[in-house]
Amino acid sequence: MEDDWWYWFPVVMGVSTREEMDKANAVQIQILNEVAKKKQQLLGGVSVDG
């Protein structure tokens, strides 16, 4: 799962669905991952970047 974390991270964080990720292009996936990172930060989670 670590190899495809970029796919699952937005789903786990509740900013996208699996169906939306299946249809998203590379740019959209990048945006969804950034939104998921921001949500994680706002919720007090640790940074994904380490």
mmCIF file of the N, C-alpha and C atoms, coordinates in Angstrom:
data_MODEL
# 
_entry.id   MODEL 
# 
loop_
_atom_site.group_PDB 
_atom_site.id 
_atom_site.type_symbol 
_atom_site.label_atom_id 
_atom_site.label_alt_id 
_atom_site.label_comp_id 
_atom_site.label_asym_id 
_atom_site.label_entity_id 
_atom_site.label_seq_id 
_atom_site.pdbx_PDB_ins_code 
_atom_site.Cartn_x 
_atom_site.Cartn_y 
_atom_site.Cartn_z 
_atom_site.occupancy 
_atom_site.B_iso_or_equiv 
_atom_site.pdbx_formal_charge 
_atom_site.auth_seq_id 
_atom_site.auth_comp_id 
_atom_site.auth_asym_id 
_atom_site.auth_atom_id 
_atom_site.pdbx_PDB_model_num 
ATOM 1   N N  . MET A 1 1  ? 0.827   -1.198 0.000   1.00 0.00 ? 1  MET A N  1 
ATOM 2   C CA . MET A 1 1  ? 0.000   0.000  0.000   1.00 0.00 ? 1  MET A CA 1 
ATOM 3   C C  . MET A 1 1  ? 0.867   1.255  0.000   1.00 0.00 ? 1  MET A C  1 
ATOM 4   N N  . GLU A 1 2  ? 2.075   1.167  0.490   1.00 0.00 ? 2  GLU A N  1 
ATOM 5   C CA . GLU A 1 2  ? 2.939   2.332  0.549   1.00 0.00 ? 2  GLU A CA 1 
ATOM 6   C C  . GLU A 1 2  ? 3.232   2.891  -0.837  1.00 0.00 ? 2  GLU A C  1 
ATOM 7   N N  . ASP A 1 3  ? 3.353   2.011  -1.838  1.00 0.00 ? 3  ASP A N  1 
ATOM 8   C CA . ASP A 1 3  ? 3.653   2.448  -3.188  1.00 0.00 ? 3  ASP A CA 1 
ATOM 9   C C  . ASP A 1 3  ? 2.524   3.259  -3.816  1.00 0.00 ? 3  ASP A C  1 
ATOM 10  N N  . ASP A 1 4  ? 1.312   2.983  -3.421  1.00 0.00 ? 4  ASP A N  1 
ATOM 11  C CA . ASP A 1 4  ? 0.190   3.725  -3.995  1.00 0.00 ? 4  ASP A CA 1 
ATOM 12  C C  . ASP A 1 4  ? -0.511  4.606  -2.962  1.00 0.00 ? 4  ASP A C  1 
ATOM 13  N N  . TRP A 1 5  ? 0.247   5.070  -1.991  1.00 0.00 ? 5  TRP A N  1 
ATOM 14  C CA . TRP A 1 5  ? -0.299  5.950  -0.958  1.00 0.00 ? 5  TRP A CA 1 
ATOM 15  C C  . TRP A 1 5  ? -0.840  7.239  -1.566  1.00 0.00 ? 5  TRP A C  1 
ATOM 16  N N  . TRP A 1 6  ? -0.201  7.718  -2.647  1.00 0.00 ? 6  TRP A N  1 
ATOM 17  C CA . TRP A 1 6  ? -0.659  8.922  -3.338  1.00 0.00 ? 6  TRP A CA 1 
ATOM 18  C C  . TRP A 1 6  ? -2.110  8.761  -3.799  1.00 0.00 ? 6  TRP A C  1 
ATOM 19  N N  . TYR A 1 7  ? -2.511  7.536  -4.092  1.00 0.00 ? 7  TYR A N  1 
ATOM 20  C CA . TYR A 1 7  ? -3.878  7.244  -4.533  1.00 0.00 ? 7  TYR A CA 1 
ATOM 21  C C  . TYR A 1 7  ? -4.834  7.194  -3.341  1.00 0.00 ? 7  TYR A C  1 
ATOM 22  N N  . TRP A 1 8  ? -4.422  6.521  -2.277  1.00 0.00 ? 8  TRP A N  1 
ATOM 23  C CA . TRP A 1 8  ? -5.319  6.287  -1.151  1.00 0.00 ? 8  TRP A CA 1 
ATOM 24  C C  . TRP A 1 8  ? -5.382  7.428  -0.145  1.00 0.00 ? 8  TRP A C  1 
ATOM 25  N N  . PHE A 1 9  ? -4.334  8.240  -0.069  1.00 0.00 ? 9  PHE A N  1 
ATOM 26  C CA . PHE A 1 9  ? -4.288  9.299  0.937   1.00 0.00 ? 9  PHE A CA 1 
ATOM 27  C C  . PHE A 1 9  ? -5.505  10.229 0.877   1.00 0.00 ? 9  PHE A C  1 
ATOM 28  N N  . PRO A 1 10 ? -5.882  10.777 -0.283  1.00 0.00 ? 10 PRO A N  1 
ATOM 29  C CA . PRO A 1 10 ? -7.079  11.626 -0.318  1.00 0.00 ? 10 PRO A CA 1 
ATOM 30  C C  . PRO A 1 10 ? -8.359  10.884 0.080   1.00 0.00 ? 10 PRO A C  1 
ATOM 31  N N  . VAL A 1 11 ? -8.421  9.601  -0.234  1.00 0.00 ? 11 VAL A N  1 
ATOM 32  C CA . VAL A 1 11 ? -9.591  8.802  0.139   1.00 0.00 ? 11 VAL A CA 1 
ATOM 33  C C  . VAL A 1 11 ? -9.635  8.630  1.656   1.00 0.00 ? 11 VAL A C  1 
ATOM 34  N N  . VAL A 1 12 ? -8.506  8.272  2.246   1.00 0.00 ? 12 VAL A N  1 
ATOM 35  C CA . VAL A 1 12 ? -8.423  8.075  3.695   1.00 0.00 ? 12 VAL A CA 1 
ATOM 36  C C  . VAL A 1 12 ? -8.764  9.369  4.438   1.00 0.00 ? 12 VAL A C  1 
ATOM 37  N N  . MET A 1 13 ? -8.307  10.499 3.901   1.00 0.00 ? 13 MET A N  1 
ATOM 38  C CA . MET A 1 13 ? -8.553  11.789 4.551   1.00 0.00 ? 13 MET A CA 1 
ATOM 39  C C  . MET A 1 13 ? -9.950  12.340 4.280   1.00 0.00 ? 13 MET A C  1 
ATOM 40  N N  . GLY A 1 14 ? -10.723 11.659 3.439   1.00 0.00 ? 14 GLY A N  1 
ATOM 41  C CA . GLY A 1 14 ? -12.107 12.065 3.209   1.00 0.00 ? 14 GLY A CA 1 
ATOM 42  C C  . GLY A 1 14 ? -12.267 13.239 2.252   1.00 0.00 ? 14 GLY A C  1 
ATOM 43  N N  . VAL A 1 15 ? -11.261 13.495 1.417   1.00 0.00 ? 15 VAL A N  1 
ATOM 44  C CA . VAL A 1 15 ? -11.393 14.595 0.461   1.00 0.00 ? 15 VAL A CA 1 
ATOM 45  C C  . VAL A 1 15 ? -11.748 14.097 -0.937  1.00 0.00 ? 15 VAL A C  1 
ATOM 46  N N  . SER A 1 16 ? -11.757 12.798 -1.122  1.00 0.00 ? 16 SER A N  1 
ATOM 47  C CA . SER A 1 16 ? -12.091 12.213 -2.415  1.00 0.00 ? 16 SER A CA 1 
ATOM 48  C C  . SER A 1 16 ? -12.647 10.807 -2.189  1.00 0.00 ? 16 SER A C  1 
ATOM 49  N N  . THR A 1 17 ? -13.307 10.303 -3.203  1.00 0.00 ? 17 THR A N  1 
ATOM 50  C CA . THR A 1 17 ? -13.774 8.919  -3.157  1.00 0.00 ? 17 THR A CA 1 
ATOM 51  C C  . THR A 1 17 ? -12.905 8.079  -4.083  1.00 0.00 ? 17 THR A C  1 
ATOM 52  N N  . ARG A 1 18 ? -12.994 6.798  -3.938  1.00 0.00 ? 18 ARG A N  1 
ATOM 53  C CA . ARG A 1 18 ? -12.239 5.903  -4.825  1.00 0.00 ? 18 ARG A CA 1 
ATOM 54  C C  . ARG A 1 18 ? -12.666 6.118  -6.274  1.00 0.00 ? 18 ARG A C  1 
ATOM 55  N N  . GLU A 1 19 ? -13.946 6.322  -6.492  1.00 0.00 ? 19 GLU A N  1 
ATOM 56  C CA . GLU A 1 19 ? -14.454 6.536  -7.836  1.00 0.00 ? 19 GLU A CA 1 
ATOM 57  C C  . GLU A 1 19 ? -13.882 7.815  -8.438  1.00 0.00 ? 19 GLU A C  1 
ATOM 58  N N  . GLU A 1 20 ? -13.808 8.871  -7.618  1.00 0.00 ? 20 GLU A N  1 
ATOM 59  C CA . GLU A 1 20 ? -13.224 10.127 -8.099  1.00 0.00 ? 20 GLU A CA 1 
ATOM 60  C C  . GLU A 1 20 ? -11.745 9.957  -8.419  1.00 0.00 ? 20 GLU A C  1 
ATOM 61  N N  . MET A 1 21 ? -11.027 9.204  -7.592  1.00 0.00 ? 21 MET A N  1 
ATOM 62  C CA . MET A 1 21 ? -9.606  8.975  -7.835  1.00 0.00 ? 21 MET A CA 1 
ATOM 63  C C  . MET A 1 21 ? -9.401  8.168  -9.112  1.00 0.00 ? 21 MET A C  1 
ATOM 64  N N  . ASP A 1 22 ? -10.303 7.222  -9.371  1.00 0.00 ? 22 ASP A N  1 
ATOM 65  C CA . ASP A 1 22 ? -10.197 6.420  -10.593 1.00 0.00 ? 22 ASP A CA 1 
ATOM 66  C C  . ASP A 1 22 ? -10.324 7.286  -11.846 1.00 0.00 ? 22 ASP A C  1 
ATOM 67  N N  . LYS A 1 23 ? -11.108 8.348  -11.771 1.00 0.00 ? 23 LYS A N  1 
ATOM 68  C CA . LYS A 1 23 ? -11.355 9.210  -12.924 1.00 0.00 ? 23 LYS A CA 1 
ATOM 69  C C  . LYS A 1 23 ? -10.394 10.403 -13.002 1.00 0.00 ? 23 LYS A C  1 
ATOM 70  N N  . ALA A 1 24 ? -9.677  10.683 -11.926 1.00 0.00 ? 24 ALA A N  1 
ATOM 71  C CA . ALA A 1 24 ? -8.819  11.871 -11.862 1.00 0.00 ? 24 ALA A CA 1 
ATOM 72  C C  . ALA A 1 24 ? -7.576  11.710 -12.732 1.00 0.00 ? 24 ALA A C  1 
ATOM 73  N N  . ASN A 1 25 ? -7.155  12.838 -13.316 1.00 0.00 ? 25 ASN A N  1 
ATOM 74  C CA . ASN A 1 25 ? -5.898  12.821 -14.052 1.00 0.00 ? 25 ASN A CA 1 
ATOM 75  C C  . ASN A 1 25 ? -4.755  13.157 -13.085 1.00 0.00 ? 25 ASN A C  1 
ATOM 76  N N  . ALA A 1 26 ? -3.529  13.175 -13.567 1.00 0.00 ? 26 ALA A N  1 
ATOM 77  C CA . ALA A 1 26 ? -2.361  13.373 -12.704 1.00 0.00 ? 26 ALA A CA 1 
ATOM 78  C C  . ALA A 1 26 ? -2.408  14.710 -11.961 1.00 0.00 ? 26 ALA A C  1 
ATOM 79  N N  . VAL A 1 27 ? -2.822  15.761 -12.642 1.00 0.00 ? 27 VAL A N  1 
ATOM 80  C CA . VAL A 1 27 ? -2.886  17.084 -12.009 1.00 0.00 ? 27 VAL A CA 1 
ATOM 81  C C  . VAL A 1 27 ? -3.950  17.099 -10.912 1.00 0.00 ? 27 VAL A C  1 
ATOM 82  N N  . GLN A 1 28 ? -5.095  16.518 -11.183 1.00 0.00 ? 28 GLN A N  1 
ATOM 83  C CA . GLN A 1 28 ? -6.160  16.459 -10.184 1.00 0.00 ? 28 GLN A CA 1 
ATOM 84  C C  . GLN A 1 28 ? -5.726  15.645 -8.965  1.00 0.00 ? 28 GLN A C  1 
ATOM 85  N N  . ILE A 1 29 ? -5.006  14.559 -9.193  1.00 0.00 ? 29 ILE A N  1 
ATOM 86  C CA . ILE A 1 29 ? -4.519  13.734 -8.086  1.00 0.00 ? 29 ILE A CA 1 
ATOM 87  C C  . ILE A 1 29 ? -3.535  14.523 -7.228  1.00 0.00 ? 29 ILE A C  1 
ATOM 88  N N  . GLN A 1 30 ? -2.676  15.300 -7.861  1.00 0.00 ? 30 GLN A N  1 
ATOM 89  C CA . GLN A 1 30 ? -1.748  16.143 -7.110  1.00 0.00 ? 30 GLN A CA 1 
ATOM 90  C C  . GLN A 1 30 ? -2.505  17.139 -6.238  1.00 0.00 ? 30 GLN A C  1 
ATOM 91  N N  . ILE A 1 31 ? -3.517  17.764 -6.806  1.00 0.00 ? 31 ILE A N  1 
ATOM 92  C CA . ILE A 1 31 ? -4.321  18.734 -6.060  1.00 0.00 ? 31 ILE A CA 1 
ATOM 93  C C  . ILE A 1 31 ? -5.025  18.070 -4.897  1.00 0.00 ? 31 ILE A C  1 
ATOM 94  N N  . LEU A 1 32 ? -5.615  16.912 -5.126  1.00 0.00 ? 32 LEU A N  1 
ATOM 95  C CA . LEU A 1 32 ? -6.313  16.196 -4.050  1.00 0.00 ? 32 LEU A CA 1 
ATOM 96  C C  . LEU A 1 32 ? -5.358  15.795 -2.932  1.00 0.00 ? 32 LEU A C  1 
ATOM 97  N N  . ASN A 1 33 ? -4.130  15.430 -3.288  1.00 0.00 ? 33 ASN A N  1 
ATOM 98  C CA . ASN A 1 33 ? -3.138  15.097 -2.270  1.00 0.00 ? 33 ASN A CA 1 
ATOM 99  C C  . ASN A 1 33 ? -2.746  16.332 -1.460  1.00 0.00 ? 33 ASN A C  1 
ATOM 100 N N  . GLU A 1 34 ? -2.637  17.484 -2.101  1.00 0.00 ? 34 GLU A N  1 
ATOM 101 C CA . GLU A 1 34 ? -2.324  18.727 -1.386  1.00 0.00 ? 34 GLU A CA 1 
ATOM 102 C C  . GLU A 1 34 ? -3.453  19.100 -0.432  1.00 0.00 ? 34 GLU A C  1 
ATOM 103 N N  . VAL A 1 35 ? -4.691  18.949 -0.895  1.00 0.00 ? 35 VAL A N  1 
ATOM 104 C CA . VAL A 1 35 ? -5.847  19.228 -0.035  1.00 0.00 ? 35 VAL A CA 1 
ATOM 105 C C  . VAL A 1 35 ? -5.850  18.269 1.160   1.00 0.00 ? 35 VAL A C  1 
ATOM 106 N N  . ALA A 1 36 ? -5.552  17.003 0.912   1.00 0.00 ? 36 ALA A N  1 
ATOM 107 C CA . ALA A 1 36 ? -5.502  16.020 1.996   1.00 0.00 ? 36 ALA A CA 1 
ATOM 108 C C  . ALA A 1 36 ? -4.416  16.369 3.007   1.00 0.00 ? 36 ALA A C  1 
ATOM 109 N N  . LYS A 1 37 ? -3.250  16.829 2.532   1.00 0.00 ? 37 LYS A N  1 
ATOM 110 C CA . LYS A 1 37 ? -2.161  17.244 3.429   1.00 0.00 ? 37 LYS A CA 1 
ATOM 111 C C  . LYS A 1 37 ? -2.600  18.416 4.294   1.00 0.00 ? 37 LYS A C  1 
ATOM 112 N N  . LYS A 1 38 ? -3.255  19.402 3.672   1.00 0.00 ? 38 LYS A N  1 
ATOM 113 C CA . LYS A 1 38 ? -3.735  20.573 4.420   1.00 0.00 ? 38 LYS A CA 1 
ATOM 114 C C  . LYS A 1 38 ? -4.756  20.156 5.474   1.00 0.00 ? 38 LYS A C  1 
ATOM 115 N N  . LYS A 1 39 ? -5.652  19.257 5.110   1.00 0.00 ? 39 LYS A N  1 
ATOM 116 C CA . LYS A 1 39 ? -6.651  18.784 6.069   1.00 0.00 ? 39 LYS A CA 1 
ATOM 117 C C  . LYS A 1 39 ? -5.970  18.082 7.229   1.00 0.00 ? 39 LYS A C  1 
ATOM 118 N N  . GLN A 1 40 ? -4.970  17.260 6.934   1.00 0.00 ? 40 GLN A N  1 
ATOM 119 C CA . GLN A 1 40 ? -4.243  16.554 7.985   1.00 0.00 ? 40 GLN A CA 1 
ATOM 120 C C  . GLN A 1 40 ? -3.565  17.549 8.927   1.00 0.00 ? 40 GLN A C  1 
ATOM 121 N N  . GLN A 1 41 ? -2.965  18.589 8.367   1.00 0.00 ? 41 GLN A N  1 
ATOM 122 C CA . GLN A 1 41 ? -2.311  19.608 9.186   1.00 0.00 ? 41 GLN A CA 1 
ATOM 123 C C  . GLN A 1 41 ? -3.321  20.322 10.070  1.00 0.00 ? 41 GLN A C  1 
ATOM 124 N N  . LEU A 1 42 ? -4.473  20.672 9.507   1.00 0.00 ? 42 LEU A N  1 
ATOM 125 C CA . LEU A 1 42 ? -5.506  21.359 10.275  1.00 0.00 ? 42 LEU A CA 1 
ATOM 126 C C  . LEU A 1 42 ? -6.055  20.501 11.405  1.00 0.00 ? 42 LEU A C  1 
ATOM 127 N N  . LEU A 1 43 ? -6.072  19.196 11.171  1.00 0.00 ? 43 LEU A N  1 
ATOM 128 C CA . LEU A 1 43 ? -6.564  18.270 12.192  1.00 0.00 ? 43 LEU A CA 1 
ATOM 129 C C  . LEU A 1 43 ? -5.493  17.925 13.226  1.00 0.00 ? 43 LEU A C  1 
ATOM 130 N N  . GLY A 1 44 ? -4.292  18.463 13.039  1.00 0.00 ? 44 GLY A N  1 
ATOM 131 C CA . GLY A 1 44 ? -3.231  18.235 14.012  1.00 0.00 ? 44 GLY A CA 1 
ATOM 132 C C  . GLY A 1 44 ? -2.426  16.978 13.770  1.00 0.00 ? 44 GLY A C  1 
ATOM 133 N N  . GLY A 1 45 ? -2.507  16.423 12.561  1.00 0.00 ? 45 GLY A N  1 
ATOM 134 C CA . GLY A 1 45 ? -1.739  15.232 12.242  1.00 0.00 ? 45 GLY A CA 1 
ATOM 135 C C  . GLY A 1 45 ? -0.300  15.572 11.905  1.00 0.00 ? 45 GLY A C  1 
ATOM 136 N N  . VAL A 1 46 ? 0.518   14.571 11.870  1.00 0.00 ? 46 VAL A N  1 
ATOM 137 C CA . VAL A 1 46 ? 1.905   14.769 11.502  1.00 0.00 ? 46 VAL A CA 1 
ATOM 138 C C  . VAL A 1 46 ? 2.019   14.955 10.003  1.00 0.00 ? 46 VAL A C  1 
ATOM 139 N N  . SER A 1 47 ? 3.053   15.626 9.586   1.00 0.00 ? 47 SER A N  1 
ATOM 140 C CA . SER A 1 47 ? 3.280   15.880 8.170   1.00 0.00 ? 47 SER A CA 1 
ATOM 141 C C  . SER A 1 47 ? 3.600   14.589 7.438   1.00 0.00 ? 47 SER A C  1 
ATOM 142 N N  . VAL A 1 48 ? 3.110   14.457 6.228   1.00 0.00 ? 48 VAL A N  1 
ATOM 143 C CA . VAL A 1 48 ? 3.383   13.294 5.408   1.00 0.00 ? 48 VAL A CA 1 
ATOM 144 C C  . VAL A 1 48 ? 4.826   13.340 4.921   1.00 0.00 ? 48 VAL A C  1 
ATOM 145 N N  . ASP A 1 49 ? 5.367   14.539 4.832   1.00 0.00 ? 49 ASP A N  1 
ATOM 146 C CA . ASP A 1 49 ? 6.725   14.719 4.320   1.00 0.00 ? 49 ASP A CA 1 
ATOM 147 C C  . ASP A 1 49 ? 7.787   14.386 5.350   1.00 0.00 ? 49 ASP A C  1 
ATOM 148 N N  . GLY A 1 50 ? 7.383   14.103 6.569   1.00 0.00 ? 50 GLY A N  1 
ATOM 149 C CA . GLY A 1 50 ? 8.350   13.730 7.594   1.00 0.00 ? 50 GLY A CA 1 
ATOM 150 C C  . GLY A 1 50 ? 8.586   14.786 8.515   1.00 0.00 ? 50 GLY A C  1 
# 
